[in-house]
């Protein structure tokens, strides 16, 4: 795991999939089922105007203390970066770099 700016914030090396159990808004945390356990969760991107309702799928990017940091499923995916264009050699390394940059951008917004 990689420490992210605040000492108790961690970016997971591999994002996971969770399911919303209690509504999450930009200003109000909720709850997510992740790896067979229920966790408090909040949106990673406070600038988004999204509301996640029960049964929505989310991508779990990391945690702050015991609170999971989530984005809507599909908000960040390794397959939608410019490095993924056909003909680019070493695509898997480029995809990984693009994905890491996107995650870093989301966490940078978290700490402004």
C-alpha positions in Angstrom: 0.0 0.0 0.0 1.1 3.5 -0.7 0.7 6.3 1.9 -1.1 9.3 0.4 -0.4 12.8 1.9 -2.2 12.4 5.2 -0.6 9.7 7.4 -3.8 7.7 7.8 -4.8 7.7 4.1 -3.8 4.8 1.9 -4.1 4.2 -1.8 -4.7 0.5 -2.5 -2.2 -1.0 -5.0 -5.2 -2.5 -6.8 -8.7 -0.9 -6.7 -11.6 -3.1 -5.7 -15.3 -3.3 -6.4 -17.9 -2.5 -3.7 -21.6 -2.1 -3.5 -23.3 0.8 -1.8 -25.4 -0.1 1.2 -26.2 3.4 2.5 -26.5 6.5 0.3 -23.3 8.5 -0.2 -23.3 12.1 -1.3 -20.4 14.6 -1.8 -21.1 16.0 1.7 -22.4 12.9 3.5 -20.6 9.6 3.9 -22.5 6.3 3.6 -21.7 2.6 3.8 -20.3 0.1 1.3 -20.0 -3.7 1.3 -16.5 -4.5 0.3 -14.8 -7.9 0.6 -17.8 -9.4 2.5 -17.7 -6.6 5.1 -19.6 -3.3 5.6 -17.4 -0.2 5.8 -18.0 3.5 6.2 -17.3 5.1 2.8 -17.1 8.6 1.2 -16.6 9.9 -2.2 -12.9 10.5 -3.2 -13.8 13.5 -5.4 -15.6 16.1 -3.3 -16.1 18.2 -6.4 -18.4 15.7 -8.1 -22.1 16.2 -7.9 -22.9 12.4 -7.9 -25.1 10.7 -5.3 -24.5 7.0 -4.9 -27.6 5.0 -3.8 -28.0 1.5 -2.4 -27.0 -1.3 -4.9 -24.8 1.1 -7.0 -21.4 -0.4 -7.7 -18.3 1.6 -6.7 -14.6 1.4 -7.2 -12.8 1.4 -3.9 -9.5 3.3 -4.3 -8.2 3.4 -0.8 -9.0 4.4 2.7 -8.7 7.2 5.2 -8.6 5.7 8.6 -11.3 3.1 8.4 -13.4 5.0 5.9 -13.2 3.7 2.3 -12.5 6.2 -0.5 -14.8 5.4 -3.4 -15.8 6.7 -6.9 -18.7 5.5 -9.1 -17.9 2.3 -11.0 -16.4 3.3 -14.3 -15.3 6.7 -13.1 -11.6 5.7 -13.4 -10.6 2.7 -15.4 -7.3 1.5 -16.8 -8.7 1.2 -20.3 -9.6 4.9 -20.9 -6.3 6.6 -20.9 -4.5 8.1 -23.9 -1.7 5.5 -23.6 -4.2 2.8 -24.6 -4.3 3.8 -28.2 -3.5 1.0 -30.6 0.1 0.7 -31.8 1.6 1.9 -28.5 4.3 -0.6 -27.5 4.5 -1.8 -23.9 0.8 -1.0 -23.5 0.5 -2.7 -20.1 3.2 -0.5 -18.6 1.6 2.6 -20.1 -1.9 1.6 -18.9 -0.5 1.1 -15.4 1.1 4.5 -15.5 -2.0 6.2 -16.8 -4.1 4.6 -14.2 -1.7 5.6 -11.4 -1.8 9.2 -12.7 -5.6 9.2 -12.6 -5.6 7.9 -9.1 -3.1 10.5 -8.0 -5.2 13.2 -9.5 -8.3 12.0 -7.6 -6.3 11.9 -4.3 -4.8 15.4 -5.0 -8.3 16.8 -5.2 -9.0 15.1 -1.8 -6.3 17.1 -0.1 -6.8 20.6 -1.5 
